[in-house]
Amino acid sequence: MIHVNRFSIRIHNFKLTNIQLEISESEIFAILGKTGSGKTMLLESIAGFYRGDSGAVYIQGTDVVDIEPENRQIGFVYQDFGLFPHMTVYENIQYGLKMHKINKKNSDKTVRDMAQLLGIEYILEQYPSTLSGGERQRTALARALVLNPKILLMDEPFSALDPKTRNQMYELIKKIHSTFHCTILFVTHNFHEAQRMAERIGIMVNGELRTVCKSDDLFQRYEDLEIEEFLGENFNDN
């Protein structure tokens, strides 16, 4: 589904270097790394926010370098959820449908069906400032999913949530995955989260994707000392 082929880009003083990554259709994949490792930049490059200096990004075998983000059939959920504060929940969810000129009747049904699926039909007329963290997360997911994307990208999607809400969202993401059969790629610095949610995990260090492993093998021994340093005390606990 996603093939990142020797992709490199420099933005100001930071660069991604020679990223090589393949993600299968309907896979749940995690990019794990500490703050500043380049996780979000890689996610945004796949989404199409950055063109890149060299290499390519392919989606279903097509080089998407000249395809605008809104036409890549990708849904994106930001770390801070990225909701429009002046719009109601209904209007936030409807936004993508409106931009794609979906007629009002079909748009309304899609919004309400999605809200019901994600359990937020009771807040459709509220504004983001009145919502809990979990409600904002569900709204952001609904907005990303209404156009039935092939790929769902999520930037630290659970970091702002309390433990109870986080566990609820883990289950919701699994429900979304089984319902929409979309490929899910998310970035996180949380080891437990990556292992619990993803089938495979890529570890980023200083703008490089150093390794990819199965979730169960995350705490194997690595020859790369920077990976071992990043995983740190977690080796002693596993």
mmCIF file of the C-alpha atoms, coordinates in Angstrom:
data_MODEL
# 
_entry.id   MODEL 
# 
loop_
_atom_site.group_PDB 
_atom_site.id 
_atom_site.type_symbol 
_atom_site.label_atom_id 
_atom_site.label_alt_id 
_atom_site.label_comp_id 
_atom_site.label_asym_id 
_atom_site.label_entity_id 
_atom_site.label_seq_id 
_atom_site.pdbx_PDB_ins_code 
_atom_site.Cartn_x 
_atom_site.Cartn_y 
_atom_site.Cartn_z 
_atom_site.occupancy 
_atom_site.B_iso_or_equiv 
_atom_site.pdbx_formal_charge 
_atom_site.auth_seq_id 
_atom_site.auth_comp_id 
_atom_site.auth_asym_id 
_atom_site.auth_atom_id 
_atom_site.pdbx_PDB_model_num 
ATOM 1   C CA . MET A 1 1   ? 0.000   0.000  0.000  1.00 0.00 ? 1   MET A CA 1 
ATOM 2   C CA . ILE A 1 2   ? 2.787   2.424  0.952  1.00 0.00 ? 2   ILE A CA 1 
ATOM 3   C CA . HIS A 1 3   ? 6.322   2.296  -0.406 1.00 0.00 ? 3   HIS A CA 1 
ATOM 4   C CA . VAL A 1 4   ? 8.793   4.972  0.648  1.00 0.00 ? 4   VAL A CA 1 
ATOM 5   C CA . ASN A 1 5   ? 11.830  4.573  -1.588 1.00 0.00 ? 5   ASN A CA 1 
ATOM 6   C CA . ARG A 1 6   ? 15.096  6.208  -0.472 1.00 0.00 ? 6   ARG A CA 1 
ATOM 7   C CA . PHE A 1 7   ? 13.239  9.375  0.512  1.00 0.00 ? 7   PHE A CA 1 
ATOM 8   C CA . SER A 1 8   ? 15.287  12.307 1.828  1.00 0.00 ? 8   SER A CA 1 
ATOM 9   C CA . ILE A 1 9   ? 14.364  15.851 2.745  1.00 0.00 ? 9   ILE A CA 1 
ATOM 10  C CA . ARG A 1 10  ? 15.952  18.718 4.662  1.00 0.00 ? 10  ARG A CA 1 
ATOM 11  C CA . ILE A 1 11  ? 13.849  21.340 6.422  1.00 0.00 ? 11  ILE A CA 1 
ATOM 12  C CA . HIS A 1 12  ? 15.898  24.032 8.161  1.00 0.00 ? 12  HIS A CA 1 
ATOM 13  C CA . ASN A 1 13  ? 18.471  22.172 10.306 1.00 0.00 ? 13  ASN A CA 1 
ATOM 14  C CA . PHE A 1 14  ? 16.763  18.783 10.319 1.00 0.00 ? 14  PHE A CA 1 
ATOM 15  C CA . LYS A 1 15  ? 16.676  16.120 7.647  1.00 0.00 ? 15  LYS A CA 1 
ATOM 16  C CA . LEU A 1 16  ? 15.201  12.737 6.905  1.00 0.00 ? 16  LEU A CA 1 
ATOM 17  C CA . THR A 1 17  ? 17.832  10.566 5.296  1.00 0.00 ? 17  THR A CA 1 
ATOM 18  C CA . ASN A 1 18  ? 17.302  7.744  2.803  1.00 0.00 ? 18  ASN A CA 1 
ATOM 19  C CA . ILE A 1 19  ? 14.034  6.438  4.268  1.00 0.00 ? 19  ILE A CA 1 
ATOM 20  C CA . GLN A 1 20  ? 13.174  2.967  2.962  1.00 0.00 ? 20  GLN A CA 1 
ATOM 21  C CA . LEU A 1 21  ? 9.830   1.571  4.098  1.00 0.00 ? 21  LEU A CA 1 
ATOM 22  C CA . GLU A 1 22  ? 7.116   -0.753 2.833  1.00 0.00 ? 22  GLU A CA 1 
ATOM 23  C CA . ILE A 1 23  ? 3.709   -1.089 4.502  1.00 0.00 ? 23  ILE A CA 1 
ATOM 24  C CA . SER A 1 24  ? 1.220   -3.703 3.368  1.00 0.00 ? 24  SER A CA 1 
ATOM 25  C CA . GLU A 1 25  ? -2.443  -3.162 2.576  1.00 0.00 ? 25  GLU A CA 1 
ATOM 26  C CA . SER A 1 26  ? -4.626  -3.154 5.744  1.00 0.00 ? 26  SER A CA 1 
ATOM 27  C CA . GLU A 1 27  ? -1.572  -3.323 8.014  1.00 0.00 ? 27  GLU A CA 1 
ATOM 28  C CA . ILE A 1 28  ? -1.340  -1.386 11.281 1.00 0.00 ? 28  ILE A CA 1 
ATOM 29  C CA . PHE A 1 29  ? 2.191   -0.007 11.479 1.00 0.00 ? 29  PHE A CA 1 
ATOM 30  C CA . ALA A 1 30  ? 3.843   2.145  14.157 1.00 0.00 ? 30  ALA A CA 1 
ATOM 31  C CA . ILE A 1 31  ? 6.768   4.527  13.821 1.00 0.00 ? 31  ILE A CA 1 
ATOM 32  C CA . LEU A 1 32  ? 8.473   4.649  17.210 1.00 0.00 ? 32  LEU A CA 1 
ATOM 33  C CA . GLY A 1 33  ? 11.006  7.236  18.271 1.00 0.00 ? 33  GLY A CA 1 
ATOM 34  C CA . LYS A 1 34  ? 11.737  9.968  20.748 1.00 0.00 ? 34  LYS A CA 1 
ATOM 35  C CA . THR A 1 35  ? 10.730  13.602 20.252 1.00 0.00 ? 35  THR A CA 1 
ATOM 36  C CA . GLY A 1 36  ? 12.697  15.173 17.409 1.00 0.00 ? 36  GLY A CA 1 
ATOM 37  C CA . SER A 1 37  ? 13.557  11.912 15.669 1.00 0.00 ? 37  SER A CA 1 
ATOM 38  C CA . GLY A 1 38  ? 11.628  12.825 12.500 1.00 0.00 ? 38  GLY A CA 1 
ATOM 39  C CA . LYS A 1 39  ? 8.507   10.703 13.006 1.00 0.00 ? 39  LYS A CA 1 
ATOM 40  C CA . THR A 1 40  ? 6.020   13.466 12.224 1.00 0.00 ? 40  THR A CA 1 
ATOM 41  C CA . MET A 1 41  ? 8.039   14.748 9.273  1.00 0.00 ? 41  MET A CA 1 
ATOM 42  C CA . LEU A 1 42  ? 7.937   11.260 7.743  1.00 0.00 ? 42  LEU A CA 1 
ATOM 43  C CA . LEU A 1 43  ? 4.187   11.036 8.310  1.00 0.00 ? 43  LEU A CA 1 
ATOM 44  C CA . GLU A 1 44  ? 3.629   14.446 6.731  1.00 0.00 ? 44  GLU A CA 1 
ATOM 45  C CA . SER A 1 45  ? 5.855   13.527 3.780  1.00 0.00 ? 45  SER A CA 1 
ATOM 46  C CA . ILE A 1 46  ? 3.719   10.459 3.081  1.00 0.00 ? 46  ILE A CA 1 
ATOM 47  C CA . ALA A 1 47  ? 0.625   12.652 3.343  1.00 0.00 ? 47  ALA A CA 1 
ATOM 48  C CA . GLY A 1 48  ? 2.083   15.000 0.739  1.00 0.00 ? 48  GLY A CA 1 
ATOM 49  C CA . PHE A 1 49  ? 2.850   18.072 2.830  1.00 0.00 ? 49  PHE A CA 1 
ATOM 50  C CA . TYR A 1 50  ? 6.499   17.939 1.720  1.00 0.00 ? 50  TYR A CA 1 
ATOM 51  C CA . ARG A 1 51  ? 7.767   17.105 -1.737 1.00 0.00 ? 51  ARG A CA 1 
ATOM 52  C CA . GLY A 1 52  ? 11.193  15.786 -0.725 1.00 0.00 ? 52  GLY A CA 1 
ATOM 53  C CA . ASP A 1 53  ? 14.673  16.400 -2.082 1.00 0.00 ? 53  ASP A CA 1 
ATOM 54  C CA . SER A 1 54  ? 15.251  12.883 -3.418 1.00 0.00 ? 54  SER A CA 1 
ATOM 55  C CA . GLY A 1 55  ? 13.568  9.500  -3.520 1.00 0.00 ? 55  GLY A CA 1 
ATOM 56  C CA . ALA A 1 56  ? 9.860   8.833  -3.909 1.00 0.00 ? 56  ALA A CA 1 
ATOM 57  C CA . VAL A 1 57  ? 6.642   7.888  -2.142 1.00 0.00 ? 57  VAL A CA 1 
ATOM 58  C CA . TYR A 1 58  ? 4.379   5.338  -3.798 1.00 0.00 ? 58  TYR A CA 1 
ATOM 59  C CA . ILE A 1 59  ? 0.784   4.548  -2.865 1.00 0.00 ? 59  ILE A CA 1 
ATOM 60  C CA . GLN A 1 60  ? -0.566  1.358  -4.415 1.00 0.00 ? 60  GLN A CA 1 
ATOM 61  C CA . GLY A 1 61  ? 2.325   1.436  -6.853 1.00 0.00 ? 61  GLY A CA 1 
ATOM 62  C CA . THR A 1 62  ? 1.760   5.020  -8.019 1.00 0.00 ? 62  THR A CA 1 
ATOM 63  C CA . ASP A 1 63  ? 4.368   7.724  -7.503 1.00 0.00 ? 63  ASP A CA 1 
ATOM 64  C CA . VAL A 1 64  ? 2.359   10.423 -5.715 1.00 0.00 ? 64  VAL A CA 1 
ATOM 65  C CA . VAL A 1 65  ? 4.910   13.247 -5.919 1.00 0.00 ? 65  VAL A CA 1 
ATOM 66  C CA . ASP A 1 66  ? 2.587   15.358 -8.100 1.00 0.00 ? 66  ASP A CA 1 
ATOM 67  C CA . ILE A 1 67  ? -0.653  14.335 -6.375 1.00 0.00 ? 67  ILE A CA 1 
ATOM 68  C CA . GLU A 1 68  ? -2.002  16.897 -3.904 1.00 0.00 ? 68  GLU A CA 1 
ATOM 69  C CA . PRO A 1 69  ? -2.603  15.715 -0.312 1.00 0.00 ? 69  PRO A CA 1 
ATOM 70  C CA . GLU A 1 70  ? -6.386  15.933 -0.622 1.00 0.00 ? 70  GLU A CA 1 
ATOM 71  C CA . ASN A 1 71  ? -6.295  13.593 -3.615 1.00 0.00 ? 71  ASN A CA 1 
ATOM 72  C CA . ARG A 1 72  ? -4.136  10.840 -2.082 1.00 0.00 ? 72  ARG A CA 1 
ATOM 73  C CA . GLN A 1 73  ? -7.088  9.081  -0.366 1.00 0.00 ? 73  GLN A CA 1 
ATOM 74  C CA . ILE A 1 74  ? -5.430  9.622  2.985  1.00 0.00 ? 74  ILE A CA 1 
ATOM 75  C CA . GLY A 1 75  ? -7.037  10.611 6.271  1.00 0.00 ? 75  GLY A CA 1 
ATOM 76  C CA . PHE A 1 76  ? -4.810  12.502 8.730  1.00 0.00 ? 76  PHE A CA 1 
ATOM 77  C CA . VAL A 1 77  ? -5.342  12.882 12.481 1.00 0.00 ? 77  VAL A CA 1 
ATOM 78  C CA . TYR A 1 78  ? -3.104  15.443 14.163 1.00 0.00 ? 78  TYR A CA 1 
ATOM 79  C CA . GLN A 1 79  ? -1.626  15.240 17.647 1.00 0.00 ? 79  GLN A CA 1 
ATOM 80  C CA . ASP A 1 80  ? -3.704  18.236 18.773 1.00 0.00 ? 80  ASP A CA 1 
ATOM 81  C CA . PHE A 1 81  ? -6.646  16.921 16.687 1.00 0.00 ? 81  PHE A CA 1 
ATOM 82  C CA . GLY A 1 82  ? -6.604  20.019 14.424 1.00 0.00 ? 82  GLY A CA 1 
ATOM 83  C CA . LEU A 1 83  ? -10.315 20.779 14.734 1.00 0.00 ? 83  LEU A CA 1 
ATOM 84  C CA . PHE A 1 84  ? -11.640 24.092 13.480 1.00 0.00 ? 84  PHE A CA 1 
ATOM 85  C CA . PRO A 1 85  ? -12.658 25.958 16.674 1.00 0.00 ? 85  PRO A CA 1 
ATOM 86  C CA . HIS A 1 86  ? -15.286 28.113 14.950 1.00 0.00 ? 86  HIS A CA 1 
ATOM 87  C CA . MET A 1 87  ? -17.104 25.064 13.527 1.00 0.00 ? 87  MET A CA 1 
ATOM 88  C CA . THR A 1 88  ? -19.427 22.664 15.317 1.00 0.00 ? 88  THR A CA 1 
ATOM 89  C CA . VAL A 1 89  ? -18.595 18.979 15.493 1.00 0.00 ? 89  VAL A CA 1 
ATOM 90  C CA . TYR A 1 90  ? -21.043 18.412 12.636 1.00 0.00 ? 90  TYR A CA 1 
ATOM 91  C CA . GLU A 1 91  ? -19.351 21.080 10.497 1.00 0.00 ? 91  GLU A CA 1 
ATOM 92  C CA . ASN A 1 92  ? -15.877 19.730 11.288 1.00 0.00 ? 92  ASN A CA 1 
ATOM 93  C CA . ILE A 1 93  ? -16.861 16.216 10.200 1.00 0.00 ? 93  ILE A CA 1 
ATOM 94  C CA . GLN A 1 94  ? -18.623 17.551 7.107  1.00 0.00 ? 94  GLN A CA 1 
ATOM 95  C CA . TYR A 1 95  ? -15.679 19.708 6.034  1.00 0.00 ? 95  TYR A CA 1 
ATOM 96  C CA . GLY A 1 96  ? -14.000 17.196 3.692  1.00 0.00 ? 96  GLY A CA 1 
ATOM 97  C CA . LEU A 1 97  ? -17.310 16.212 2.121  1.00 0.00 ? 97  LEU A CA 1 
ATOM 98  C CA . LYS A 1 98  ? -18.063 19.869 1.454  1.00 0.00 ? 98  LYS A CA 1 
ATOM 99  C CA . MET A 1 99  ? -14.650 20.409 -0.145 1.00 0.00 ? 99  MET A CA 1 
ATOM 100 C CA . HIS A 1 100 ? -15.311 17.415 -2.409 1.00 0.00 ? 100 HIS A CA 1 
ATOM 101 C CA . LYS A 1 101 ? -18.716 18.878 -3.319 1.00 0.00 ? 101 LYS A CA 1 
ATOM 102 C CA . ILE A 1 102 ? -20.765 15.959 -1.976 1.00 0.00 ? 102 ILE A CA 1 
ATOM 103 C CA . ASN A 1 103 ? -24.432 16.929 -2.151 1.00 0.00 ? 103 ASN A CA 1 
ATOM 104 C CA . LYS A 1 104 ? -26.093 18.044 1.073  1.00 0.00 ? 104 LYS A CA 1 
ATOM 105 C CA . LYS A 1 105 ? -28.424 15.044 1.480  1.00 0.00 ? 105 LYS A CA 1 
ATOM 106 C CA . ASN A 1 106 ? -25.663 12.455 1.063  1.00 0.00 ? 106 ASN A CA 1 
ATOM 107 C CA . SER A 1 107 ? -23.289 14.551 3.132  1.00 0.00 ? 107 SER A CA 1 
ATOM 108 C CA . ASP A 1 108 ? -25.730 14.778 6.022  1.00 0.00 ? 108 ASP A CA 1 
ATOM 109 C CA . LYS A 1 109 ? -26.334 11.024 6.037  1.00 0.00 ? 109 LYS A CA 1 
ATOM 110 C CA . THR A 1 110 ? -22.592 10.285 5.920  1.00 0.00 ? 110 THR A CA 1 
ATOM 111 C CA . VAL A 1 111 ? -21.858 12.648 8.813  1.00 0.00 ? 111 VAL A CA 1 
ATOM 112 C CA . ARG A 1 112 ? -24.627 11.224 10.989 1.00 0.00 ? 112 ARG A CA 1 
ATOM 113 C CA . ASP A 1 113 ? -23.760 7.613  10.187 1.00 0.00 ? 113 ASP A CA 1 
ATOM 114 C CA . MET A 1 114 ? -20.091 8.270  11.052 1.00 0.00 ? 114 MET A CA 1 
ATOM 115 C CA . ALA A 1 115 ? -21.038 10.073 14.255 1.00 0.00 ? 115 ALA A CA 1 
ATOM 116 C CA . GLN A 1 116 ? -23.191 7.129  15.287 1.00 0.00 ? 116 GLN A CA 1 
ATOM 117 C CA . LEU A 1 117 ? -20.401 4.648  14.508 1.00 0.00 ? 117 LEU A CA 1 
ATOM 118 C CA . LEU A 1 118 ? -17.956 6.597  16.678 1.00 0.00 ? 118 LEU A CA 1 
ATOM 119 C CA . GLY A 1 119 ? -20.491 7.331  19.419 1.00 0.00 ? 119 GLY A CA 1 
ATOM 120 C CA . ILE A 1 120 ? -20.525 11.124 19.104 1.00 0.00 ? 120 ILE A CA 1 
ATOM 121 C CA . GLU A 1 121 ? -23.973 11.819 17.677 1.00 0.00 ? 121 GLU A CA 1 
ATOM 122 C CA . TYR A 1 122 ? -24.909 13.582 20.942 1.00 0.00 ? 122 TYR A CA 1 
ATOM 123 C CA . ILE A 1 123 ? -22.253 16.326 20.474 1.00 0.00 ? 123 ILE A CA 1 
ATOM 124 C CA . LEU A 1 124 ? -22.827 17.227 16.814 1.00 0.00 ? 124 LEU A CA 1 
ATOM 125 C CA . GLU A 1 125 ? -23.993 20.759 17.634 1.00 0.00 ? 125 GLU A CA 1 
ATOM 126 C CA . GLN A 1 126 ? -21.203 21.468 20.138 1.00 0.00 ? 126 GLN A CA 1 
ATOM 127 C CA . TYR A 1 127 ? -17.940 23.311 19.496 1.00 0.00 ? 127 TYR A CA 1 
ATOM 128 C CA . PRO A 1 128 ? -14.468 21.788 20.036 1.00 0.00 ? 128 PRO A CA 1 
ATOM 129 C CA . SER A 1 129 ? -13.745 23.957 23.095 1.00 0.00 ? 129 SER A CA 1 
ATOM 130 C CA . THR A 1 130 ? -16.590 22.254 24.982 1.00 0.00 ? 130 THR A CA 1 
ATOM 131 C CA . LEU A 1 131 ? -15.402 18.690 24.313 1.00 0.00 ? 131 LEU A CA 1 
ATOM 132 C CA . SER A 1 132 ? -13.345 16.247 26.345 1.00 0.00 ? 132 SER A CA 1 
ATOM 133 C CA . GLY A 1 133 ? -10.098 14.878 24.932 1.00 0.00 ? 133 GLY A CA 1 
ATOM 134 C CA . GLY A 1 134 ? -11.780 11.641 23.897 1.00 0.00 ? 134 GLY A CA 1 
ATOM 135 C CA . GLU A 1 135 ? -14.616 13.503 22.183 1.00 0.00 ? 135 GLU A CA 1 
ATOM 136 C CA . ARG A 1 136 ? -12.163 15.678 20.257 1.00 0.00 ? 136 ARG A CA 1 
ATOM 137 C CA . GLN A 1 137 ? -10.246 12.553 19.224 1.00 0.00 ? 137 GLN A CA 1 
ATOM 138 C CA . ARG A 1 138 ? -13.403 10.846 17.985 1.00 0.00 ? 138 ARG A CA 1 
ATOM 139 C CA . THR A 1 139 ? -14.406 13.984 16.092 1.00 0.00 ? 139 THR A CA 1 
ATOM 140 C CA . ALA A 1 140 ? -10.991 14.164 14.422 1.00 0.00 ? 140 ALA A CA 1 
ATOM 141 C CA . LEU A 1 141 ? -11.251 10.491 13.464 1.00 0.00 ? 141 LEU A CA 1 
ATOM 142 C CA . ALA A 1 142 ? -14.751 11.009 12.069 1.00 0.00 ? 142 ALA A CA 1 
ATOM 143 C CA . ARG A 1 143 ? -13.544 13.923 9.954  1.00 0.00 ? 143 ARG A CA 1 
ATOM 144 C CA . ALA A 1 144 ? -10.654 11.825 8.639  1.00 0.00 ? 144 ALA A CA 1 
ATOM 145 C CA . LEU A 1 145 ? -12.833 8.807  7.853  1.00 0.00 ? 145 LEU A CA 1 
ATOM 146 C CA . VAL A 1 146 ? -15.905 10.309 6.150  1.00 0.00 ? 146 VAL A CA 1 
ATOM 147 C CA . LEU A 1 147 ? -14.212 10.179 2.747  1.00 0.00 ? 147 LEU A CA 1 
ATOM 148 C CA . ASN A 1 148 ? -13.424 6.480  3.264  1.00 0.00 ? 148 ASN A CA 1 
ATOM 149 C CA . PRO A 1 149 ? -9.643  6.828  2.905  1.00 0.00 ? 149 PRO A CA 1 
ATOM 150 C CA . LYS A 1 150 ? -7.426  3.897  1.968  1.00 0.00 ? 150 LYS A CA 1 
ATOM 151 C CA . ILE A 1 151 ? -4.824  5.069  4.474  1.00 0.00 ? 151 ILE A CA 1 
ATOM 152 C CA . LEU A 1 152 ? -5.224  6.577  7.948  1.00 0.00 ? 152 LEU A CA 1 
ATOM 153 C CA . LEU A 1 153 ? -2.218  8.503  9.291  1.00 0.00 ? 153 LEU A CA 1 
ATOM 154 C CA . MET A 1 154 ? -2.136  9.493  12.964 1.00 0.00 ? 154 MET A CA 1 
ATOM 155 C CA . ASP A 1 155 ? 0.405   11.704 14.725 1.00 0.00 ? 155 ASP A CA 1 
ATOM 156 C CA . GLU A 1 156 ? 0.800   10.744 18.422 1.00 0.00 ? 156 GLU A CA 1 
ATOM 157 C CA . PRO A 1 157 ? -2.959  10.053 18.469 1.00 0.00 ? 157 PRO A CA 1 
ATOM 158 C CA . PHE A 1 158 ? -3.241  8.985  22.111 1.00 0.00 ? 158 PHE A CA 1 
ATOM 159 C CA . SER A 1 159 ? -0.684  11.186 23.886 1.00 0.00 ? 159 SER A CA 1 
ATOM 160 C CA . ALA A 1 160 ? -3.151  13.823 25.124 1.00 0.00 ? 160 ALA A CA 1 
ATOM 161 C CA . LEU A 1 161 ? -5.611  11.320 26.596 1.00 0.00 ? 161 LEU A CA 1 
ATOM 162 C CA . ASP A 1 162 ? -5.985  10.020 30.133 1.00 0.00 ? 162 ASP A CA 1 
ATOM 163 C CA . PRO A 1 163 ? -5.303  6.279  30.636 1.00 0.00 ? 163 PRO A CA 1 
ATOM 164 C CA . LYS A 1 164 ? -8.984  5.228  30.663 1.00 0.00 ? 164 LYS A CA 1 
ATOM 165 C CA . THR A 1 165 ? -9.812  7.195  27.521 1.00 0.00 ? 165 THR A CA 1 
ATOM 166 C CA . ARG A 1 166 ? -6.619  5.955  25.877 1.00 0.00 ? 166 ARG A CA 1 
ATOM 167 C CA . ASN A 1 167 ? -7.655  2.329  26.385 1.00 0.00 ? 167 ASN A CA 1 
ATOM 168 C CA . GLN A 1 168 ? -11.080 3.106  24.928 1.00 0.00 ? 168 GLN A CA 1 
ATOM 169 C CA . MET A 1 169 ? -9.435  4.687  21.887 1.00 0.00 ? 169 MET A CA 1 
ATOM 170 C CA . TYR A 1 170 ? -7.191  1.648  21.369 1.00 0.00 ? 170 TYR A CA 1 
ATOM 171 C CA . GLU A 1 171 ? -10.322 -0.462 21.024 1.00 0.00 ? 171 GLU A CA 1 
ATOM 172 C CA . LEU A 1 172 ? -11.987 2.112  18.776 1.00 0.00 ? 172 LEU A CA 1 
ATOM 173 C CA . ILE A 1 173 ? -9.016  2.130  16.390 1.00 0.00 ? 173 ILE A CA 1 
ATOM 174 C CA . LYS A 1 174 ? -9.242  -1.652 16.146 1.00 0.00 ? 174 LYS A CA 1 
ATOM 175 C CA . LYS A 1 175 ? -12.962 -1.303 15.387 1.00 0.00 ? 175 LYS A CA 1 
ATOM 176 C CA . ILE A 1 176 ? -12.206 1.291  12.706 1.00 0.00 ? 176 ILE A CA 1 
ATOM 177 C CA . HIS A 1 177 ? -9.576  -1.008 11.211 1.00 0.00 ? 177 HIS A CA 1 
ATOM 178 C CA . SER A 1 178 ? -11.947 -3.966 11.004 1.00 0.00 ? 178 SER A CA 1 
ATOM 179 C CA . THR A 1 179 ? -14.795 -1.796 9.644  1.00 0.00 ? 179 THR A CA 1 
ATOM 180 C CA . PHE A 1 180 ? -12.939 0.218  7.014  1.00 0.00 ? 180 PHE A CA 1 
ATOM 181 C CA . HIS A 1 181 ? -10.086 -2.212 6.235  1.00 0.00 ? 181 HIS A CA 1 
ATOM 182 C CA . CYS A 1 182 ? -7.780  0.774  5.853  1.00 0.00 ? 182 CYS A CA 1 
ATOM 183 C CA . THR A 1 183 ? -4.029  0.786  6.253  1.00 0.00 ? 183 THR A CA 1 
ATOM 184 C CA . ILE A 1 184 ? -3.113  2.561  9.500  1.00 0.00 ? 184 ILE A CA 1 
ATOM 185 C CA . LEU A 1 185 ? 0.221   4.238  10.163 1.00 0.00 ? 185 LEU A CA 1 
ATOM 186 C CA . PHE A 1 186 ? 0.747   6.063  13.433 1.00 0.00 ? 186 PHE A CA 1 
ATOM 187 C CA . VAL A 1 187 ? 3.713   7.611  15.187 1.00 0.00 ? 187 VAL A CA 1 
ATOM 188 C CA . THR A 1 188 ? 4.369   7.364  18.909 1.00 0.00 ? 188 THR A CA 1 
ATOM 189 C CA . HIS A 1 189 ? 7.083   7.514  21.545 1.00 0.00 ? 189 HIS A CA 1 
ATOM 190 C CA . ASN A 1 190 ? 5.188   4.994  23.713 1.00 0.00 ? 190 ASN A CA 1 
ATOM 191 C CA . PHE A 1 191 ? 6.645   1.456  23.596 1.00 0.00 ? 191 PHE A CA 1 
ATOM 192 C CA . HIS A 1 192 ? 3.547   -0.194 25.077 1.00 0.00 ? 192 HIS A CA 1 
ATOM 193 C CA . GLU A 1 193 ? 1.268   1.604  22.639 1.00 0.00 ? 193 GLU A CA 1 
ATOM 194 C CA . ALA A 1 194 ? 3.324   0.554  19.625 1.00 0.00 ? 194 ALA A CA 1 
ATOM 195 C CA . GLN A 1 195 ? 3.389   -3.088 20.711 1.00 0.00 ? 195 GLN A CA 1 
ATOM 196 C CA . ARG A 1 196 ? -0.288  -3.200 21.611 1.00 0.00 ? 196 ARG A CA 1 
ATOM 197 C CA . MET A 1 197 ? -1.596  -1.602 18.422 1.00 0.00 ? 197 MET A CA 1 
ATOM 198 C CA . ALA A 1 198 ? 0.819   -2.394 15.597 1.00 0.00 ? 198 ALA A CA 1 
ATOM 199 C CA . GLU A 1 199 ? 1.748   -5.543 13.723 1.00 0.00 ? 199 GLU A CA 1 
ATOM 200 C CA . ARG A 1 200 ? 5.197   -4.135 12.909 1.00 0.00 ? 200 ARG A CA 1 
ATOM 201 C CA . ILE A 1 201 ? 7.229   -1.254 14.292 1.00 0.00 ? 201 ILE A CA 1 
ATOM 202 C CA . GLY A 1 202 ? 9.807   0.996  12.672 1.00 0.00 ? 202 GLY A CA 1 
ATOM 203 C CA . ILE A 1 203 ? 12.334  2.728  14.941 1.00 0.00 ? 203 ILE A CA 1 
ATOM 204 C CA . MET A 1 204 ? 13.541  6.206  13.992 1.00 0.00 ? 204 MET A CA 1 
ATOM 205 C CA . VAL A 1 205 ? 16.717  7.799  15.302 1.00 0.00 ? 205 VAL A CA 1 
ATOM 206 C CA . ASN A 1 206 ? 17.959  11.229 14.197 1.00 0.00 ? 206 ASN A CA 1 
ATOM 207 C CA . GLY A 1 207 ? 15.973  11.316 10.953 1.00 0.00 ? 207 GLY A CA 1 
ATOM 208 C CA . GLU A 1 208 ? 16.820  7.756  9.945  1.00 0.00 ? 208 GLU A CA 1 
ATOM 209 C CA . LEU A 1 209 ? 14.589  4.692  9.945  1.00 0.00 ? 209 LEU A CA 1 
ATOM 210 C CA . ARG A 1 210 ? 17.106  2.400  11.590 1.00 0.00 ? 210 ARG A CA 1 
ATOM 211 C CA . THR A 1 211 ? 15.137  -0.851 11.716 1.00 0.00 ? 211 THR A CA 1 
ATOM 212 C CA . VAL A 1 212 ? 11.743  -2.489 11.245 1.00 0.00 ? 212 VAL A CA 1 
ATOM 213 C CA . CYS A 1 213 ? 10.670  -5.409 13.412 1.00 0.00 ? 213 CYS A CA 1 
ATOM 214 C CA . LYS A 1 214 ? 7.620   -7.407 14.392 1.00 0.00 ? 214 LYS A CA 1 
ATOM 215 C CA . SER A 1 215 ? 5.940   -6.021 17.504 1.00 0.00 ? 215 SER A CA 1 
ATOM 216 C CA . ASP A 1 216 ? 6.788   -9.105 19.546 1.00 0.00 ? 216 ASP A CA 1 
ATOM 217 C CA . ASP A 1 217 ? 10.464  -8.686 18.664 1.00 0.00 ? 217 ASP A CA 1 
ATOM 218 C CA . LEU A 1 218 ? 10.770  -5.031 19.726 1.00 0.00 ? 218 LEU A CA 1 
ATOM 219 C CA . PHE A 1 219 ? 13.014  -5.812 22.689 1.00 0.00 ? 219 PHE A CA 1 
ATOM 220 C CA . GLN A 1 220 ? 15.435  -8.068 20.881 1.00 0.00 ? 220 GLN A CA 1 
ATOM 221 C CA . ARG A 1 221 ? 19.104  -7.139 21.026 1.00 0.00 ? 221 ARG A CA 1 
ATOM 222 C CA . TYR A 1 222 ? 20.314  -4.654 18.411 1.00 0.00 ? 222 TYR A CA 1 
ATOM 223 C CA . GLU A 1 223 ? 23.801  -4.009 17.102 1.00 0.00 ? 223 GLU A CA 1 
ATOM 224 C CA . ASP A 1 224 ? 22.788  -0.353 16.729 1.00 0.00 ? 224 ASP A CA 1 
ATOM 225 C CA . LEU A 1 225 ? 23.806  1.248  20.036 1.00 0.00 ? 225 LEU A CA 1 
ATOM 226 C CA . GLU A 1 226 ? 21.562  4.276  19.483 1.00 0.00 ? 226 GLU A CA 1 
ATOM 227 C CA . ILE A 1 227 ? 18.514  2.005  19.230 1.00 0.00 ? 227 ILE A CA 1 
ATOM 228 C CA . GLU A 1 228 ? 19.499  0.260  22.449 1.00 0.00 ? 228 GLU A CA 1 
ATOM 229 C CA . GLU A 1 229 ? 20.043  3.622  24.123 1.00 0.00 ? 229 GLU A CA 1 
ATOM 230 C CA . PHE A 1 230 ? 16.599  4.785  22.975 1.00 0.00 ? 230 PHE A CA 1 
ATOM 231 C CA . LEU A 1 231 ? 14.907  1.636  24.241 1.00 0.00 ? 231 LEU A CA 1 
ATOM 232 C CA . GLY A 1 232 ? 16.889  2.121  27.443 1.00 0.00 ? 232 GLY A CA 1 
ATOM 233 C CA . GLU A 1 233 ? 15.586  0.580  30.625 1.00 0.00 ? 233 GLU A CA 1 
ATOM 234 C CA . ASN A 1 234 ? 12.812  -1.205 28.738 1.00 0.00 ? 234 ASN A CA 1 
ATOM 235 C CA . PHE A 1 235 ? 15.361  -3.978 27.976 1.00 0.00 ? 235 PHE A CA 1 
ATOM 236 C CA . ASN A 1 236 ? 15.571  -4.719 31.690 1.00 0.00 ? 236 ASN A CA 1 
ATOM 237 C CA . ASP A 1 237 ? 11.810  -5.043 32.004 1.00 0.00 ? 237 ASP A CA 1 
ATOM 238 C CA . ASN A 1 238 ? 11.248  -7.493 29.114 1.00 0.00 ? 238 ASN A CA 1 
# 
